[in-house]
Amino acid sequence: MATIIEENGPSTHTQDQPEESSSCQARQHLEGLLNKNMRIRMTDGRTLVGLFLCTDRDCNVILGSAQEFLKSTDTFSQGEPRVLGLAMIPGHHVVSIEVEADSLDDAQGFGANH
């Protein structure tokens, strides 16, 4: 038996091992992305860039120090970004999520040195 923390509190369920393992791996992957710079493209063409702070069961995403870029024809970075600060992106508006490579490199470099 495994204890699962649900939205309404802990409950005890019997689970198959593969489901528990994949769920644990997914959670560990998300935890590894915390405080990494992310680029989120939305259904209306806007792009938000900021630090990944959290998500929930509905795939809503919270970004810290977020900046908004309007849709452009050449690259997303043209024009001045609009500073949003803390932003919540509803999951149903998310088209794609990218983790910036330099953010991942910094984390791997830090782990290798310590």
N, C-alpha and C positions, 0 to 999 in steps of 0.2 A: 504494500500500500504506500502511496505517496501523498504527501500533504501539498495541496495547491492553494496558493493565495489568490482568492478571487476578489472581485470588486466589493462584495458584501462581507468579506472576511474569509478566514481559512476554512477549508472543508477537506474531507478525506475521500479520495477516489482511488479505485484500482485502475492503473494505466498500463498500457503496453510499453515496454522498454524503448523501442525505436521512437515513439512519439515524444517521450520524455527527453531522450537524447537530442533529437532535432530541435525541440523547443529550447533546450538548454544552450545548444550551439547558436541558435538564432539570437537568443538573449545576450550571450557573450559577444557575438558580433556587433550587436547594437551598442552594448556598453563600451566596446572598443572604439566606436565612432563618436562617443560623447566629447564635446568641446572641440570637434574638428570643424574646419570650414566646409560648408556645403553650399551647393548651387541647386536651387529648386526651381524648375520651370513649371509654370501654371497654365491652366486651360485657356486663360484670357491673353496669353502671350507674354505676361510679365515674368521676370526672373528675380528671385530673391537670393541674396548671398549673405550668410551669417554663420554663427556658431551653433551646431546642433546641441540643443539642451535636453529635449525629451520628446517622446511620442506617446501615443496611447493606443488602445485597442481599435479605434476607428481610423488609425493611420494619420491623425492630425499631428502636425510637427510644430514644435516651438523652436524658433531661432533667436539667438541673442545677438546684439550688435548688427541687426539686419539692415541691408541696403536693398532698395528696389531699383531694378533696371527695366525701362520700358522696352517693348519689342522694337527691334531695329532690323534693317535688311542685311547689314554686313555682319556685325558681331554684337553680342549682348552688352559689351562694355562701352559702346559709343554713347556719348552724352553724359550728363551729370547724374549720378545716382541720387535717389531720394533716401535720406536716412530715416529708418523706421524705429530703430532700437529693438525692443522685444516684439516679436511678431508671431502670431499663430496662423498656420496655413492649414485650412481644412483638407483632410485627406482626399476628398472627392475632387479637389481642384488641382491635385498634384499630377503632373504629366511625367516628370523625371526628376531623379535626385542624383547628383554627382558629388562625390567627395573630392575636394581639391587635392591634387597629388602632393603638393608641398606640405600640406597638413599631415598626410600619411607618412611622408618621409621624415618629418620632424619627430613624430611619435616613435617610429622605428629606430631612429638615431638615438633618441633619448634612452630607449629600452636597451640598446646595445652597449651604451656607455655605463650603465648602472647595473 
